């Protein structure tokens, strides 16, 4: 069986790939691993911990902050793997409300208001799939272009933004292919249980040692005879099992 994919850690790995280290003069102030000072302050306050510079944030805090402040509030855990990754990365880039607006635009048919209400939930349940994730990525790409048109000074960031969005699109397509392949393997194993059963069977019992040729007294001969009977019985069981496997394999062809 293939190992299940951890959606959050897969999403976090992608996001951290595109987030740099510590920068004291980012657009949003000091930032480290994509976590701004303000976000880090919120995280520390929620934990009843004293505030400190985001330059000191640990890897464990980075992971937990992303989980508690972006993944869970954004409801990414309700989404299929490709869509969850796109939604999480968008929440990190545009905030939870901004990511909800992108999601609503990709889903279509619901107000784009940033409120993850019953209508958005119903639409998600009907289109929780790779195609929605791809439209979501396209919405991001379109937004980048519109933003540069409205604010030409942001053109310096455009190439980096587009590279990230295109890389995200490649990732979800790749993951979808891998997940489909894993599902095919699981189905094949389920449809051919005799293969697994055969592999799971213990090795045929080894022949027990016979008595020494020099031992010819009656009690020893009796013991050897019992051993031979047991060996014959076990061999017969193994032969019957093999015959059943052969018949089953023929029927499955």
Phi, psi and omega in degrees: 000143177282149181284131180300145180274132175279107187298314182298312182293327177293317178295317181296320179301318179294313183298315181293336176299328184257356178260134182277189178277214184283133176222118182282345186233044176288169179305322181262021181094200180296139181213147179214125181057031179085355180263118179284165178300319180297318179294320179295323177298316178298316179300312182294322178294319178298334180265003183057041179250150178294146180289149176205167182296142181294346178295341182262006181298137180268165179298322179295321179291322178301311182297314182291322179297316179296321180294312187280330186255347181231306184297305183290311179299329179281352180064031179295336180292349178271355189253157175295163187307308182298315183291323180298319181294315179297315183294318180296311181297326178290322177299322179292322182282321190238004183087161182297317179296318178298320180294325178294323177295317177298316180300314181297322178294319180291324180289317181076154176080005178228154178298138177268083186236000179079004180258114181278075183261192183301322181293318178294320179297316180297318179295322179296318180298332179273343185219043179272077189208179181297322182298321177295321179298321179292318177296323178301313178299320179295324177299321178294315179300317180296320181297319180303314181296317180296322181296318180292325178296319181281332179227084184305333181294343180276359181300334180297336181266349191302313183301316178297319179298313182294322178298320179294314181296319179291324177295322177297318179297319178296319182297313184292328177292319178295315180296323179297320179295318180293320179295320179296319179296319178296322178294322178297320178296317181297319179295318180298319179293322180291326181280348180231062183297334183295332179294314179293321180297320179296317180293332183277346181292143177293160179299149178306140183301133179290147179295129180288151182297139176276160179293155179300143179299334183281345181269108184234015180285157186302314180301319181294320179297324179295318179296316180298323180295319179295320179297318180297320180298318179295320180296315180299319180296316180294320178297323179296321178297318180296317180298317179297319179297316180297321179297320179295319179297316180299316180296316181297318180295321178297320182292329182281344181285000000 
